[in-house]
Amino acid sequence: RHTKTAPLPTYDEVLVCTPDTEEEEVELIVRRALSSDSQNQKIYCLLGAEKLAYKVSKQLESHFFRLLQSSTVPDFRFIVFCNAKAHNSYVTTAFDMYKVTIPRYSETEIQAYLSTHLKVPCGTAPVAQAFKEPYQQNVKFVFSNQAGMGR
């Protein structure tokens, strides 16, 4: 559900997947999502799950469905984000019955949301003061067309 006041996820709620993501990392986030402690309103997320190695993808499916059967949490929050074009991904196929399309938000809406959640408290982050903007944020993205030029 979209709300402007909902907080950003914390470090323990998100796993950014790569081909090197290990089974233990995937199992840990699934356990967090389906444990009785998950009723603290956290939303656990796998980002880029289509990048998981086949073996890890199979283990994700196995852990999820095994833990789901033994879970006593009726309203767990676990989201698996996959690239819509990754049709050959095992994860996409394994969780197909749960597939939903998320609403699209404009760049302006996303920027407004992030600007409210990424503000730096006064006097706490001298690095943020290097940017001459009316609001100070603790995260900046710098893009470059050449490798190594965006440091």
N, C-alpha and C positions, 0 to 999 in steps of 0.2 A: 504494500500500500504506500502510495506516495504522499509524504508530508514534508513541508519545508523545515520542520523542526526536528525531524528524525536525525539522530547522530550518525556520523560516519562509522563504518565498522572498525573494530580494534584489531590489533595484530593477531590475536588468537582466534579471530572469526574468519580470517581469509587465508586461503592457500592458493598462491599463484603457481599454476602447474607448468612444468617444462618436461621435455623428454627425460630429464634426469630426476624428476620427482620420484621419491621412493615410496614403497608400499606402506611403510610405517607412518609417513607423514599423512597419507590419505586416510589410513585407519584412524589416526588420532583425531582428525577433524570430524570424521563420521561419528566417532565415539562421543566427541563433545556435543555434536548436534543432537544425538539420540539419547544422551544420558539424562537422568532426572534433574541434573543441575542446569540443563538447557532451558528450563522454564524461566530464566532470567531475562527473556526477551531478546537475546542475541540472535543474530541471523548469520549462520555459518555458510560460507561460500567457497566453491572451487572455481577459480578463474582460469579459462583456457584449458578446460579438462580434455579437450580433443587432442591436446599435445602429449597426454600421458602415454607411456609405453603400453603395448598390448597387455603384457603380464600385469602391470599395475592397474590397468583399466578393469581387467577381470577380477582382480582382488577388491577394487572399489565396489564393484557390483556385488560380489560375495559378502563383503563386510556390511554393506548397506542393508541388503535384504535379510541377512542373518540377525543384525542388530535391530532392525525394524520389527522382526517377529518377537523379539524378547523385550522390546522397549515398552515402558509404561507411560511414556510421554505422548499424550494425544495430539498436542499442537507443536511439534518440533518445527524448526525453521532451518531448512537446508536447501541451498540453491546451487545448482551446477550450471555454470555459464560455459557454453560452447559456441564456436563460430558456426553460424548458420550454413556456411558453405562446406563444412567438414562432414560430408555425407558418409565417408568411409571410416569415421571414428567409431570405435567400439563403444565408447561412453554414450555417444549420441544414440546408437541403436539400443543399448541396454536400458536406457532411461526414457525411451521414446514415448511410453504411455504417460509420462509426467510432463511432456513438452508443452511449453506455453511461449507465446510471443510477448515480449515485454514492450510496453508503450515507448514510443520514441519521444524524446524531449528535445527541444531546440537547444542550440549552443548557448543561447542567452539564458535559458532556464537552468542549464547545467552550471554555467558560470556564476549565476546568482546564488544557487544552492551552495556551491563550493566556497564562494566568497564569504558566506555567513558562517561556515564551519571551519574554515582554515585561517581565521584571524589570529594574530599573535597578541597575547595579552600585553598591555603597556609595559615597557621596560624589561621584557624577558628574553627577547631574541635580537641581539644586535645585528645578526646577519640579515634579517628581514629589513632593517633600516637602510640597506644598500639600494633598495628599489624605491624609486620616487613615485609612489602611488598613494592615493588618498587613504587607502586601507592597507594595513600591513598584514601579510599572510605568512605562514610558516612553511609554505610549499611553493616552489616556483618551478616551472618547466621551461627549459631552454632547448630549442630545437635548432639543428644545423643541417645543411645539405651535404656537408662534408664530415666524414668520420673524424672524431676527436676535436672538432671545432666548437662543440657545444658545452665545453667544460665550464 
